[in-house]
Amino acid sequence: MKDTSPDNKLYPFKYKTAEQPLMSSSGKLIALDTSVYFATANADAAIRAGLANMGYSESEAYTWVKTDTFQLLNHQVSPAAQALNCTACHGTAARVNLKDELGYTLKAAEADVCNDCHGVKANPGFTSVHRKHVADKQLGCQNCHTFRGRNGT
């Protein structure tokens, strides 16, 4: 079953590292003029044009810095009808191991976590439990989960 709630917070993105030009005087990244770069393959010319496009002198000094970012994907994204449902990632470790890779673990044993708010109830499954607590009761993830990164923190 697809969750078509307008409150969903899933966005397609990719993690990217890159070397980018940085203005030495201000510490601002310079937006390359991609039309110049794709036409000439000359990074310096694209940087100089980018500086002009940004309202700066083309003679500004710059240096290269390594950057990393999460970039929103806004093209070549599958239509909503082909989107994964929640259990494609949350009900199994086959696609992504949320517990081991991202640190999404329960704060304690399931019975103990449930007893924090109410008595032990039969578990109707992830989708039902998650929808009730997140969508219906508006509880944040930290109510039931603890988070740690890949390095254990």
C-alpha beads as a LAMMPS data file, in Angstrom:
LAMMPS data file: protein, C-alpha beads

153 atoms
152 bonds

1 atom types
1 bond types

-500.0 500.0 xlo xhi
-500.0 500.0 ylo yhi
-500.0 500.0 zlo zhi

Masses

1 110.0

Atoms # bond

1 1 1 0.000 0.000 0.000
2 1 1 1.421 3.370 -0.990
3 1 1 1.406 6.203 1.536
4 1 1 0.135 9.168 -0.482
5 1 1 0.038 11.576 2.450
6 1 1 1.075 15.111 1.452
7 1 1 3.064 15.197 4.713
8 1 1 5.606 12.644 3.505
9 1 1 9.153 13.885 3.892
10 1 1 10.922 11.705 1.334
11 1 1 12.909 13.529 -1.295
12 1 1 15.169 12.072 -3.979
13 1 1 18.753 13.175 -3.443
14 1 1 22.295 12.063 -3.981
15 1 1 25.415 12.641 -1.944
16 1 1 28.115 14.379 -3.950
17 1 1 31.665 15.494 -3.341
18 1 1 33.330 17.896 -5.718
19 1 1 36.181 20.325 -6.151
20 1 1 34.731 23.825 -6.512
21 1 1 36.215 27.294 -6.945
22 1 1 36.118 29.569 -3.904
23 1 1 36.731 33.323 -3.939
24 1 1 39.844 33.958 -1.875
25 1 1 38.659 37.385 -0.709
26 1 1 35.195 36.460 0.574
27 1 1 35.135 32.685 0.991
28 1 1 32.124 32.408 -1.330
29 1 1 31.775 29.559 -3.779
30 1 1 31.813 30.609 -7.410
31 1 1 29.020 29.364 -9.658
32 1 1 30.662 28.276 -12.898
33 1 1 29.016 29.420 -16.093
34 1 1 28.125 25.965 -17.389
35 1 1 27.413 27.219 -20.894
36 1 1 31.036 28.413 -21.123
37 1 1 32.374 25.237 -19.550
38 1 1 30.389 22.858 -21.758
39 1 1 31.280 24.839 -24.895
40 1 1 35.009 25.166 -24.149
41 1 1 35.918 22.662 -21.389
42 1 1 37.945 25.545 -19.950
43 1 1 37.331 25.697 -16.193
44 1 1 39.126 29.025 -15.731
45 1 1 37.017 30.698 -18.437
46 1 1 33.851 29.244 -16.856
47 1 1 34.907 30.552 -13.444
48 1 1 35.680 34.025 -14.830
49 1 1 32.287 34.124 -16.582
50 1 1 30.660 32.848 -13.396
51 1 1 32.246 35.660 -11.386
52 1 1 30.874 38.200 -13.872
53 1 1 27.422 36.567 -13.699
54 1 1 27.548 36.896 -9.918
55 1 1 28.431 40.606 -10.164
56 1 1 32.116 40.286 -9.275
57 1 1 35.236 41.225 -11.156
58 1 1 36.498 38.502 -13.487
59 1 1 39.966 39.076 -11.999
60 1 1 38.968 37.896 -8.492
61 1 1 41.472 35.434 -7.053
62 1 1 40.144 31.965 -6.355
63 1 1 41.264 28.633 -5.031
64 1 1 39.840 25.128 -5.284
65 1 1 38.173 23.505 -2.271
66 1 1 36.625 20.108 -1.710
67 1 1 32.915 20.309 -0.942
68 1 1 30.264 17.781 -0.118
69 1 1 26.521 18.136 -0.351
70 1 1 23.238 16.331 -0.629
71 1 1 21.837 17.388 -3.992
72 1 1 18.128 17.297 -4.675
73 1 1 17.333 15.297 -7.783
74 1 1 14.735 17.166 -9.783
75 1 1 14.978 15.374 -13.091
76 1 1 14.988 11.721 -14.134
77 1 1 12.933 10.888 -11.026
78 1 1 10.379 8.110 -11.441
79 1 1 6.720 9.146 -11.472
80 1 1 4.736 8.839 -8.234
81 1 1 3.008 5.701 -9.512
82 1 1 6.397 3.950 -9.493
83 1 1 7.463 5.211 -6.066
84 1 1 8.423 2.678 -3.415
85 1 1 6.087 2.117 -0.518
86 1 1 7.300 2.511 3.070
87 1 1 7.927 -1.172 3.683
88 1 1 10.332 -1.375 0.741
89 1 1 12.939 0.143 3.074
90 1 1 11.436 -0.075 6.563
91 1 1 10.228 -3.659 6.630
92 1 1 13.415 -5.321 5.463
93 1 1 17.158 -4.833 5.320
94 1 1 17.301 -5.944 1.673
95 1 1 17.285 -2.410 0.178
96 1 1 18.908 -0.453 3.008
97 1 1 19.780 -1.682 6.474
98 1 1 18.340 1.152 8.546
99 1 1 19.553 -0.297 11.836
100 1 1 23.142 -1.105 10.928
101 1 1 23.853 1.440 8.182
102 1 1 21.946 4.466 9.489
103 1 1 21.604 3.753 13.209
104 1 1 17.802 3.665 13.410
105 1 1 17.387 1.315 16.360
106 1 1 14.769 1.108 19.068
107 1 1 15.829 2.775 22.316
108 1 1 15.250 -0.480 24.183
109 1 1 13.505 -3.807 23.731
110 1 1 10.205 -3.400 21.883
111 1 1 8.129 -4.233 24.986
112 1 1 10.035 -1.637 27.051
113 1 1 9.619 1.076 24.406
114 1 1 5.874 0.384 24.173
115 1 1 5.499 0.344 27.964
116 1 1 6.824 3.920 28.125
117 1 1 3.424 5.116 26.868
118 1 1 1.000 2.212 27.217
119 1 1 0.792 -1.467 28.015
120 1 1 2.098 -4.119 25.686
121 1 1 -0.182 -4.656 22.703
122 1 1 -0.063 -7.092 19.837
123 1 1 2.237 -5.751 17.146
124 1 1 0.199 -5.386 13.930
125 1 1 3.363 -4.725 11.917
126 1 1 5.658 -1.848 11.082
127 1 1 3.360 0.073 8.726
128 1 1 0.430 0.143 11.105
129 1 1 2.491 0.944 14.205
130 1 1 4.500 3.649 12.454
131 1 1 1.440 5.303 10.900
132 1 1 -0.381 5.371 14.249
133 1 1 2.527 6.922 16.130
134 1 1 3.911 9.278 13.490
135 1 1 0.897 10.316 11.417
136 1 1 -1.909 10.018 13.963
137 1 1 -0.146 10.942 17.210
138 1 1 2.487 13.246 15.634
139 1 1 5.317 11.683 17.662
140 1 1 8.893 12.340 16.608
141 1 1 11.352 9.542 15.813
142 1 1 13.270 10.120 19.051
143 1 1 10.259 8.918 21.074
144 1 1 10.995 5.327 20.074
145 1 1 14.388 5.388 18.357
146 1 1 17.944 6.301 19.090
147 1 1 20.243 7.301 16.270
148 1 1 23.911 6.737 15.667
149 1 1 25.973 7.334 12.585
150 1 1 28.215 4.854 10.840
151 1 1 30.978 5.693 13.294
152 1 1 28.783 4.734 16.276
153 1 1 27.871 8.249 17.420

Bonds

1 1 1 2
2 1 2 3
3 1 3 4
4 1 4 5
5 1 5 6
6 1 6 7
7 1 7 8
8 1 8 9
9 1 9 10
10 1 10 11
11 1 11 12
12 1 12 13
13 1 13 14
14 1 14 15
15 1 15 16
16 1 16 17
17 1 17 18
18 1 18 19
19 1 19 20
20 1 20 21
21 1 21 22
22 1 22 23
23 1 23 24
24 1 24 25
25 1 25 26
26 1 26 27
27 1 27 28
28 1 28 29
29 1 29 30
30 1 30 31
31 1 31 32
32 1 32 33
33 1 33 34
34 1 34 35
35 1 35 36
36 1 36 37
37 1 37 38
38 1 38 39
39 1 39 40
40 1 40 41
41 1 41 42
42 1 42 43
43 1 43 44
44 1 44 45
45 1 45 46
46 1 46 47
47 1 47 48
48 1 48 49
49 1 49 50
50 1 50 51
51 1 51 52
52 1 52 53
53 1 53 54
54 1 54 55
55 1 55 56
56 1 56 57
57 1 57 58
58 1 58 59
59 1 59 60
60 1 60 61
61 1 61 62
62 1 62 63
63 1 63 64
64 1 64 65
65 1 65 66
66 1 66 67
67 1 67 68
68 1 68 69
69 1 69 70
70 1 70 71
71 1 71 72
72 1 72 73
73 1 73 74
74 1 74 75
75 1 75 76
76 1 76 77
77 1 77 78
78 1 78 79
79 1 79 80
80 1 80 81
81 1 81 82
82 1 82 83
83 1 83 84
84 1 84 85
85 1 85 86
86 1 86 87
87 1 87 88
88 1 88 89
89 1 89 90
90 1 90 91
91 1 91 92
92 1 92 93
93 1 93 94
94 1 94 95
95 1 95 96
96 1 96 97
97 1 97 98
98 1 98 99
99 1 99 100
100 1 100 101
101 1 101 102
102 1 102 103
103 1 103 104
104 1 104 105
105 1 105 106
106 1 106 107
107 1 107 108
108 1 108 109
109 1 109 110
110 1 110 111
111 1 111 112
112 1 112 113
113 1 113 114
114 1 114 115
115 1 115 116
116 1 116 117
117 1 117 118
118 1 118 119
119 1 119 120
120 1 120 121
121 1 121 122
122 1 122 123
123 1 123 124
124 1 124 125
125 1 125 126
126 1 126 127
127 1 127 128
128 1 128 129
129 1 129 130
130 1 130 131
131 1 131 132
132 1 132 133
133 1 133 134
134 1 134 135
135 1 135 136
136 1 136 137
137 1 137 138
138 1 138 139
139 1 139 140
140 1 140 141
141 1 141 142
142 1 142 143
143 1 143 144
144 1 144 145
145 1 145 146
146 1 146 147
147 1 147 148
148 1 148 149
149 1 149 150
150 1 150 151
151 1 151 152
152 1 152 153
